[in-house]
Amino acid sequence: MDKKEILKMILDNLEIEDDLGFDAELDKLEQWDSMAVIAFIAFADDKFNKSISVSNIKSCRTIGDLVDLLL
């Protein structure tokens, strides 16, 4: 699975319909809130069998940073 596929999966999971790139800043996304963080943690566990902490997510500035957490 490549980065673009993971990006699409993240956008689908967070129900973001915009065609955003890796450099999209999380704090500028209306959909990125505490519920999205929880959804991302569940997504990472379910689809990638990865346990990601909230502190790791808080260190992310862009969607690309989230993708990197999953790789």
Beta strands, then each sheet from edge to edge (+ up, - down):
end
